[in-house]
Amino acid sequence: MKKLLPILVVSILVLGGLGAVAIPNRGQIENKPLNTGDWALEITVKGGLLGYTVNVSNVGNESVTGNLSMAITTDTWITIIGNKLYCVLENPPIVDNYSFKMSPLIAFGPAKINISVNFTEIATGNPIEGWDLTKGFVLLFYVLCDEIVIPIEPTP
């Protein structure tokens, strides 16, 4: 028993230290300048039950009003419904956060997910576009993918 105790203590310390190993994130850390503009949006898309959840966050200094249109295309082995999902929001006042769920997606297999966003501010009328492409997996009613963040900022 006395010989087993040091082995047990050392194994607990070694196995406990394995949890502290850092796993790198696929995104690169970028130093951005401080936000000096009036408004800036971050559109976050997450996979989940029956498709995608979209969160529009205003990370700027002022509220913004405009027309937001999104298109999410999911290419999988088998798609029953929701291959191309569209959403158009007219004049949502985005003060802090605005969340909504896209139409349902029922499919199966590895997925290539293409997200495109078009935002037109009411005050200027200038369209601002953003897009991202990622991979995931769709398991019938559930979408497994990384969280996707698309920044939308006014052009100077």
C-alpha positions as CSV (number, residue, x, y, z in Angstrom):
1,M,0.0,0.0,0.0
2,K,2.9,2.4,0.8
3,K,4.5,1.7,-2.6
4,L,1.2,2.4,-4.4
5,L,0.6,5.8,-2.7
6,P,3.4,7.7,-4.6
7,I,2.4,6.2,-7.9
8,L,-1.2,7.3,-7.3
9,V,-0.2,10.8,-6.3
10,V,2.1,11.2,-9.3
11,S,-0.5,9.8,-11.7
12,I,-3.1,12.3,-10.3
13,L,-0.7,15.2,-10.8
14,V,0.2,14.1,-14.3
15,L,-3.4,13.5,-15.4
16,G,-4.5,16.7,-13.8
17,G,-1.8,18.6,-15.8
18,L,-3.1,17.2,-19.1
19,G,-6.3,19.2,-18.7
20,A,-4.2,22.4,-18.7
21,V,-2.8,21.9,-22.2
22,A,-4.0,24.7,-24.5
23,I,-5.8,23.8,-27.6
24,P,-5.4,26.5,-30.3
25,N,-8.5,28.1,-31.8
26,R,-8.8,28.0,-35.6
27,G,-9.2,31.8,-35.7
28,Q,-6.2,34.0,-35.5
29,I,-6.1,36.7,-32.8
30,E,-6.1,40.1,-34.4
31,N,-5.5,43.4,-32.8
32,K,-8.3,45.8,-33.9
33,P,-8.2,49.5,-33.4
34,L,-10.7,50.9,-31.0
35,N,-14.1,51.5,-32.4
36,T,-14.3,55.2,-33.3
37,G,-17.2,54.9,-35.7
38,D,-20.8,55.6,-35.0
39,W,-22.0,52.0,-35.3
40,A,-20.7,48.5,-36.0
41,L,-22.6,45.2,-36.1
42,E,-21.5,41.7,-35.4
43,I,-23.6,39.0,-36.8
44,T,-23.1,35.7,-35.0
45,V,-24.5,32.4,-36.5
46,K,-24.7,29.3,-34.4
47,G,-25.8,25.8,-35.4
48,G,-28.3,24.1,-33.2
49,L,-31.6,22.2,-33.1
50,L,-33.6,22.6,-36.4
51,G,-31.0,24.9,-38.0
52,Y,-29.3,28.1,-37.3
53,T,-29.7,30.8,-34.6
54,V,-28.6,34.3,-35.6
55,N,-27.7,37.1,-33.2
56,V,-27.2,40.6,-34.4
57,S,-25.2,42.7,-31.9
58,N,-24.5,46.4,-32.1
59,V,-20.9,46.8,-30.9
60,G,-20.7,50.5,-31.8
61,N,-21.6,53.7,-30.0
62,E,-25.0,54.5,-31.5
63,S,-28.1,52.6,-32.5
64,V,-28.5,51.8,-36.2
65,T,-31.6,51.2,-38.3
66,G,-31.4,49.5,-41.7
67,N,-32.5,46.5,-43.9
68,L,-30.7,43.2,-43.2
69,S,-30.9,40.3,-45.6
70,M,-29.1,37.0,-45.1
71,A,-28.7,33.8,-47.1
72,I,-27.3,30.6,-45.7
73,T,-26.5,27.8,-48.1
74,T,-25.8,24.3,-46.7
75,D,-24.4,21.6,-49.0
76,T,-24.7,18.1,-47.5
77,W,-25.0,14.5,-48.7
78,I,-28.8,14.4,-48.2
79,T,-31.0,17.5,-47.8
80,I,-34.7,17.2,-47.1
81,I,-35.6,20.8,-46.5
82,G,-33.5,24.0,-45.9
83,N,-30.8,23.8,-48.5
84,K,-31.0,27.5,-49.1
85,L,-32.3,29.7,-46.2
86,Y,-33.2,33.3,-46.7
87,C,-34.1,36.0,-44.2
88,V,-35.0,39.7,-44.8
89,L,-35.5,42.1,-41.9
90,E,-36.7,45.5,-42.7
91,N,-35.9,48.3,-40.3
92,P,-35.1,46.4,-37.2
93,P,-33.9,48.9,-34.6
94,I,-30.7,47.3,-33.4
95,V,-29.8,48.9,-30.0
96,D,-28.0,46.0,-28.3
97,N,-28.9,42.5,-29.4
98,Y,-31.4,41.1,-31.8
99,S,-31.8,37.3,-32.0
100,F,-33.9,35.2,-34.4
101,K,-34.0,31.6,-35.7
102,M,-33.7,30.8,-39.4
103,S,-36.1,28.4,-41.1
104,P,-35.6,24.7,-40.3
105,L,-32.9,22.6,-41.8
106,I,-33.3,18.8,-42.1
107,A,-30.4,17.1,-43.7
108,F,-27.6,14.6,-43.1
109,G,-23.9,14.5,-43.7
110,P,-20.8,16.7,-43.7
111,A,-21.7,20.3,-44.7
112,K,-20.2,23.2,-46.4
113,I,-21.9,26.3,-45.0
114,N,-21.9,29.6,-46.9
115,I,-23.3,32.7,-45.2
116,S,-23.7,36.0,-46.9
117,V,-25.1,39.1,-45.3
118,N,-26.2,42.4,-46.9
119,F,-27.0,45.4,-44.6
120,T,-28.3,48.7,-45.9
121,E,-28.3,51.6,-43.5
122,I,-31.4,53.8,-43.7
123,A,-29.5,57.1,-43.2
124,T,-26.9,56.7,-46.0
125,G,-28.5,54.0,-48.2
126,N,-25.1,52.4,-48.8
127,P,-25.1,48.6,-48.9
128,I,-22.5,46.8,-46.8
129,E,-21.8,43.1,-47.5
130,G,-20.1,40.4,-45.5
131,W,-19.7,36.7,-45.9
132,D,-18.1,33.6,-44.4
133,L,-17.6,30.0,-45.4
134,T,-17.2,27.2,-42.9
135,K,-17.6,23.4,-42.5
136,G,-19.8,21.4,-40.2
137,F,-21.9,18.4,-39.9
138,V,-25.7,18.0,-40.0
139,L,-27.3,15.2,-38.1
140,L,-30.9,15.3,-39.4
141,F,-32.4,17.9,-37.0
142,Y,-29.2,19.2,-35.5
143,V,-26.4,21.3,-37.1
144,L,-22.9,21.0,-35.7
145,C,-20.6,23.9,-36.7
146,D,-18.3,26.5,-35.2
147,E,-19.7,29.8,-34.2
148,I,-19.4,32.2,-37.2
149,V,-19.0,35.9,-36.6
150,I,-19.4,38.3,-39.5
151,P,-18.5,42.0,-38.8
152,I,-20.4,44.8,-40.5
153,E,-18.9,48.2,-40.3
154,P,-19.7,51.5,-42.2
155,T,-17.3,52.4,-44.9
156,P,-15.5,55.7,-44.4
